[in-house]
Amino acid sequence: MHLITTWKSRPLSPAQFDRLMTVWGKLEERTAADSSGERVCWFQFSDGSGGVTIDKVKDVEAALSLGLEQSLTLGEFLELDTKIGLDLESSLPVIIKAQENAKG
Protein backbone atom coordinates (compact mmCIF):
# COMPACT_ATOMS: atom_id res chain seq x y z
CA MET A 1 0.00 0.00 0.00
CA HIS A 2 1.21 3.48 -0.78
CA LEU A 3 0.56 6.88 0.73
CA ILE A 4 0.43 9.51 -2.01
CA THR A 5 0.71 13.09 -0.79
CA THR A 6 0.46 16.14 -3.00
CA TRP A 7 1.10 19.58 -1.62
CA LYS A 8 0.66 23.18 -2.64
CA SER A 9 2.98 25.81 -1.21
CA ARG A 10 1.44 28.61 0.87
CA PRO A 11 2.92 32.12 0.58
CA LEU A 12 5.75 32.28 3.14
CA SER A 13 7.94 35.03 4.50
CA PRO A 14 11.69 34.34 4.62
CA ALA A 15 11.38 33.58 8.37
CA GLN A 16 8.49 31.17 7.75
CA PHE A 17 10.49 29.47 4.98
CA ASP A 18 13.44 28.99 7.37
CA ARG A 19 11.07 27.49 9.96
CA LEU A 20 9.54 25.19 7.31
CA MET A 21 12.97 23.88 6.40
CA THR A 22 13.81 23.18 10.06
CA VAL A 23 10.48 21.46 10.79
CA TRP A 24 10.55 19.52 7.53
CA GLY A 25 14.11 18.33 8.21
CA LYS A 26 13.04 16.93 11.58
CA LEU A 27 10.04 15.19 10.00
CA GLU A 28 12.21 13.65 7.27
CA GLU A 29 14.73 12.42 9.84
CA ARG A 30 12.00 10.78 11.93
CA THR A 31 10.29 9.28 8.89
CA ALA A 32 13.56 7.79 7.61
CA ALA A 33 14.09 6.04 10.95
CA ASP A 34 10.57 4.54 11.00
CA SER A 35 10.57 0.93 9.78
CA SER A 36 6.83 0.97 8.99
CA GLY A 37 7.34 2.95 5.80
CA GLU A 38 9.76 3.78 3.03
CA ARG A 39 9.97 6.83 0.75
CA VAL A 40 9.50 5.73 -2.87
CA CYS A 41 9.84 9.14 -4.50
CA TRP A 42 9.78 12.88 -3.82
CA PHE A 43 9.16 15.49 -6.52
CA GLN A 44 9.04 19.29 -6.40
CA PHE A 45 7.23 21.01 -9.27
CA SER A 46 9.67 23.09 -11.32
CA ASP A 47 7.71 26.29 -10.69
CA GLY A 48 7.96 25.87 -6.90
CA SER A 49 4.18 25.71 -6.48
CA GLY A 50 4.09 22.29 -4.82
CA GLY A 51 5.02 18.69 -5.27
CA VAL A 52 4.28 15.06 -4.53
CA THR A 53 5.69 12.29 -2.36
CA ILE A 54 4.94 8.59 -2.44
CA ASP A 55 5.66 6.44 0.59
CA LYS A 56 5.30 2.66 0.74
CA VAL A 57 3.71 1.70 4.07
CA LYS A 58 3.18 -1.73 5.54
CA ASP A 59 -0.40 -1.33 6.77
CA VAL A 60 -3.36 1.02 7.19
CA GLU A 61 -2.25 2.10 10.66
CA ALA A 62 1.16 3.19 9.33
CA ALA A 63 -0.51 5.06 6.45
CA LEU A 64 -2.91 6.91 8.73
CA SER A 65 -0.15 7.71 11.23
CA LEU A 66 2.24 9.08 8.59
CA GLY A 67 -0.50 11.08 6.88
CA LEU A 68 -1.62 12.64 10.15
CA GLU A 69 1.93 13.45 11.23
CA GLN A 70 2.73 15.10 7.89
CA SER A 71 -0.48 17.12 8.00
CA LEU A 72 -0.05 18.32 11.58
CA THR A 73 3.65 19.08 11.10
CA LEU A 74 3.52 20.83 7.74
CA GLY A 75 -0.05 22.17 7.48
CA GLU A 76 1.07 25.61 8.62
CA PHE A 77 3.27 25.90 5.52
CA LEU A 78 1.65 23.65 2.88
CA GLU A 79 -1.81 22.64 1.71
CA LEU A 80 -1.66 18.83 1.82
CA ASP A 81 -3.82 16.19 0.16
CA THR A 82 -3.04 12.60 1.13
CA LYS A 83 -4.63 9.47 -0.31
CA ILE A 84 -4.06 5.74 -0.09
CA GLY A 85 -2.79 4.30 -3.36
CA LEU A 86 -2.79 0.68 -4.47
CA ASP A 87 -0.32 -0.81 -6.92
CA LEU A 88 -1.55 -2.70 -9.97
CA GLU A 89 -1.13 -6.10 -8.29
CA SER A 90 -3.44 -5.07 -5.44
CA SER A 91 -5.99 -3.16 -7.46
CA LEU A 92 -6.41 -5.27 -10.61
CA PRO A 93 -8.53 -8.03 -8.94
CA VAL A 94 -10.89 -5.34 -7.61
CA ILE A 95 -11.05 -3.64 -10.99
CA ILE A 96 -12.00 -6.96 -12.62
CA LYS A 97 -14.71 -7.57 -9.98
CA ALA A 98 -16.08 -4.07 -10.59
CA GLN A 99 -16.17 -4.74 -14.31
CA GLU A 100 -18.11 -7.97 -13.69
CA ASN A 101 -20.52 -6.11 -11.37
CA ALA A 102 -21.12 -3.46 -14.03
CA LYS A 103 -22.18 -6.16 -16.51
CA GLY A 104 -24.98 -7.17 -14.13
N, C-alpha and C positions, 0 to 999 in steps of 0.2 A: 504494500500500500504506500502511496506517496502523498505528501502534503505539498500542495502547489500554492504558493503565496505570490500574489502580485501586489505591487505597491505604487503609490503615486506620491511624489514629493510635495510636502507643504512648503509654502514660502518661509524661509528661515533667515534670521539675522546671522552675522558671523559668529556671535556667541552661542546661538542655538545650534549652529552647524558643528561647532567644536564640541558641544555637549552631546549631540547625536553621535559623533564619532567615538567619544569615550564610552557612552552607553552601549552602542552597537558592538564595539570591541569586546566589552565584557560579555555580552550575550553570545557572540561568536565563540569566545573562549569556552564558555560553559556548554554550549551546544556541541562543540567538538569533543568535549570530554564525556558526553552522555552516550552510553552504548546502545540506547534504544532507538537511535536514528543516525542517519548518515547523509550529508549534503551531497546531492547528485550534481546540481549545477546552480550557478548564480550568474545572473545577467543584469547589467545596468543598461537602460536605453541610451542610445548615443546622444540624445538631446538633454539628458539629465532629468527627464520628467518622472522617471520611475524605473521599475525593473521587475524581475521575477526570480524566485528561488524555488527549487524542487528538492525536497528532502525525502529520503526513503525511511519509513518508520516501521517498526515491527508489529504494532498493533494499534487499535483505535485509541486506547488510553494514551499512548505515546504521541499520537497525532493531535489529540485534543490538548494535551499538556503543552506541546511545542507551539501550537497555534495560539493558545491563550497567553503563553509567556511572551511570544513575539508581539502580540497585539498590545499587551499591557506595558511592555518595555518600550516599544517604538511608536505607539499610537500618537504620542505628543508631536512627533516629527513627520510621520508618514501615514497616509490613508492606506490601510491594509485590507486585502480580500484574500481569505484562505479557504481552500476547498480540498476535499479528499479526492485523490486521483487514483484510478486503477489502471494497471498495465493491460496490454492486450490479452495476455494469458488469463488474467482474472476476469476481465470484462466480456470476452467473446462468448462464453457459455450463456451469460445473461442476455446478451444481445440476440443470440440465436433463439432463446426462450421467448423473448419479447416479439421477435419476428413470427414465431409460431402462434403466440397469443393474438397477434394482429390479424392473422389469417382466419381466426375464429374457430 
